[in-house]
Amino acid sequence: GIFVEQFAAHRLAQVFGHEHIYTNVNLCRGKDIVGEIDVLVIYGDRLIILQAKAKKLTIAARKGNDNQLKADFAAAIQDSYDQGWVCANALLANESRLVADNKEEIAVPPSVKEVFLFSLVSEHYPALAFQARQSLTYQVTDIIRPPFVMDVFLLDTLTEMLATPLRLLSYVKLRVD
């Protein structure tokens, strides 16, 4: 899991710059931690909340066991999305303060236009986009966009080919819509 987070932060920093990337961000309400964001990108009035999972497909799921495939999907993708959704809502409600892994408080823009939720898995996941369309239960608001589910290989390719913030954000917006 740590590798996936560090890899994602590194690749996104090449697009957005290190000053816009925060890792292991805790959402704190008083002394309680109400959520954790693996990688947070703040670029102007747009945010990317990336939740990384190292959960792999089990052998039974790879052999076609439908129940195991659903269980693996829930553990990797649905949990990742649910965690991102909770964090996005807490962040937008201004109920929490954001604290980065270096104990620095992070200022959120006063007006957030869009929040993109990325669910990132650590290994190649056959038919990930199809299964996400079929099985992922998600919600949207005027600000929180539909989730973008991907593996590390897609993130690597996207950040290589769409190497500026506007190109990457434009692609992501079109893809999730």
C-alpha positions as CSV (number, residue, x, y, z in Angstrom):
1,G,0.0,0.0,0.0
2,I,2.8,2.4,0.8
3,F,4.4,1.9,-2.6
4,V,1.1,2.6,-4.3
5,E,0.6,5.9,-2.4
6,Q,4.2,7.0,-3.0
7,F,4.0,6.1,-6.7
8,A,0.7,8.0,-7.1
9,A,2.0,11.1,-5.3
10,H,5.2,11.0,-7.4
11,R,3.4,10.7,-10.7
12,L,0.8,13.4,-9.8
13,A,3.6,15.7,-8.6
14,Q,5.2,15.5,-12.1
15,V,1.9,16.9,-13.5
16,F,0.8,19.3,-10.8
17,G,4.0,20.2,-9.0
18,H,5.0,19.1,-5.5
19,E,3.5,22.1,-3.9
20,H,0.0,20.9,-4.8
21,I,0.4,17.3,-3.6
22,Y,-0.3,16.1,0.0
23,T,0.1,12.6,1.3
24,N,-1.6,10.8,4.2
25,V,-3.9,13.6,5.0
26,N,-6.0,13.2,8.1
27,L,-9.3,14.9,8.4
28,C,-9.5,15.9,12.1
29,R,-12.6,17.0,14.0
30,G,-11.3,18.1,17.4
31,K,-8.9,15.4,18.4
32,D,-10.7,12.7,16.4
33,I,-9.6,11.5,13.0
34,V,-12.7,11.2,10.9
35,G,-11.0,10.2,7.6
36,E,-7.8,9.8,5.8
37,I,-6.9,10.7,2.2
38,D,-3.9,8.8,0.8
39,V,-3.1,11.5,-1.8
40,L,-4.7,14.9,-2.1
41,V,-4.2,17.2,-5.0
42,I,-5.3,20.9,-4.6
43,Y,-5.1,22.7,-7.9
44,G,-6.9,26.0,-7.9
45,D,-10.6,25.3,-7.1
46,R,-10.3,21.6,-8.1
47,L,-9.4,18.7,-5.8
48,I,-8.3,15.1,-6.5
49,I,-8.8,12.7,-3.6
50,L,-6.9,9.5,-4.4
51,Q,-7.5,6.4,-2.3
52,A,-5.0,3.6,-3.0
53,K,-5.5,-0.1,-2.3
54,A,-3.0,-2.9,-2.5
55,K,-5.8,-5.6,-2.5
56,K,-5.2,-8.2,-5.2
57,L,-7.5,-10.5,-6.9
58,T,-7.5,-13.9,-5.2
59,I,-6.8,-17.0,-7.1
60,A,-10.4,-18.1,-6.8
61,A,-11.5,-14.8,-8.4
62,R,-9.0,-15.2,-11.2
63,K,-10.4,-18.6,-11.9
64,G,-13.9,-17.2,-12.3
65,N,-15.5,-17.6,-8.9
66,D,-18.2,-14.9,-9.1
67,N,-18.7,-14.6,-5.4
68,Q,-15.0,-14.2,-4.7
69,L,-14.7,-11.7,-7.5
70,K,-17.5,-9.6,-5.9
71,A,-15.8,-9.9,-2.5
72,D,-12.4,-8.8,-3.9
73,F,-14.0,-5.9,-5.8
74,A,-15.7,-4.7,-2.6
75,A,-12.5,-4.9,-0.6
76,A,-10.4,-3.1,-3.3
77,I,-12.7,-0.7,-5.1
78,Q,-15.9,-0.1,-3.2
79,D,-14.1,0.4,0.1
80,S,-11.7,2.8,-1.6
81,Y,-14.5,4.8,-3.1
82,D,-16.5,4.9,0.1
83,Q,-13.5,6.2,2.0
84,G,-13.0,9.0,-0.6
85,W,-16.7,9.9,-0.6
86,V,-16.7,10.3,3.2
87,C,-13.6,12.5,3.0
88,A,-14.9,14.6,0.2
89,N,-18.1,15.3,2.1
90,A,-16.4,16.1,5.3
91,L,-13.9,18.4,3.4
92,L,-16.7,20.3,1.6
93,A,-18.8,20.7,4.8
94,N,-15.8,22.5,6.4
95,E,-16.3,20.2,9.4
96,S,-12.7,19.1,9.6
97,R,-9.3,20.5,9.4
98,L,-6.8,18.8,7.1
99,V,-3.4,17.7,8.5
100,A,-0.7,16.3,6.3
101,D,1.7,13.6,7.2
102,N,4.3,16.2,8.2
103,K,1.8,17.7,10.7
104,E,1.3,20.8,8.6
105,E,-2.3,22.1,8.3
106,I,-3.6,22.3,4.8
107,A,-5.8,25.2,3.6
108,V,-8.7,24.2,1.4
109,P,-9.8,26.8,-1.2
110,P,-12.8,28.7,0.0
111,S,-14.8,27.7,-3.1
112,V,-14.3,24.3,-4.5
113,K,-15.7,23.8,-8.0
114,E,-15.0,20.1,-8.5
115,V,-13.8,17.1,-6.6
116,F,-12.5,14.0,-8.4
117,L,-12.4,10.7,-6.5
118,F,-9.7,8.3,-7.8
119,S,-9.7,4.7,-6.7
120,L,-6.3,3.2,-7.4
121,V,-5.3,-0.5,-7.3
122,S,-1.8,-1.7,-7.2
123,E,-1.9,-4.4,-9.8
124,H,-3.4,-5.1,-13.2
125,Y,-7.1,-5.9,-12.6
126,P,-8.7,-7.5,-15.7
127,A,-11.9,-5.7,-16.9
128,L,-11.6,-3.1,-14.1
129,A,-13.5,-0.4,-16.0
130,F,-16.3,-2.8,-17.0
131,Q,-16.6,-4.2,-13.5
132,A,-16.6,-0.7,-11.9
133,R,-19.5,0.3,-14.3
134,Q,-21.4,-2.8,-13.3
135,S,-20.7,-3.2,-9.6
136,L,-19.6,0.1,-8.1
137,T,-22.3,1.8,-6.0
138,Y,-21.6,5.6,-6.0
139,Q,-23.1,9.0,-5.6
140,V,-22.5,12.3,-7.2
141,T,-23.3,15.9,-6.3
142,D,-22.8,19.2,-8.3
143,I,-19.3,19.3,-7.0
144,I,-18.3,15.6,-6.4
145,R,-17.9,13.9,-9.8
146,P,-18.3,10.2,-10.5
147,P,-15.3,8.1,-9.4
148,F,-12.4,7.3,-11.7
149,V,-11.2,3.7,-11.0
150,M,-7.8,2.7,-12.3
151,D,-4.7,0.7,-11.8
152,V,-1.2,2.0,-11.4
153,F,-0.4,1.3,-15.0
154,L,-3.2,3.6,-16.2
155,L,-2.2,6.4,-13.8
156,D,1.4,6.1,-15.1
157,T,0.3,6.3,-18.7
158,L,-2.1,9.2,-18.1
159,T,0.5,11.3,-16.2
160,E,3.1,10.6,-18.9
161,M,0.8,11.5,-21.8
162,L,-1.2,14.3,-20.2
163,A,1.7,16.0,-18.5
164,T,0.0,19.4,-17.7
165,P,-2.7,20.0,-15.1
166,L,-5.2,21.3,-17.5
167,R,-4.8,18.4,-19.9
168,L,-5.1,15.8,-17.2
169,L,-8.0,17.5,-15.4
170,S,-9.8,17.9,-18.8
171,Y,-9.4,14.3,-19.6
172,V,-10.5,13.1,-16.2
173,K,-13.6,15.3,-16.4
174,L,-14.6,14.0,-19.8
175,R,-13.8,10.4,-18.7
176,V,-15.9,10.4,-15.6
177,D,-18.8,12.2,-17.3
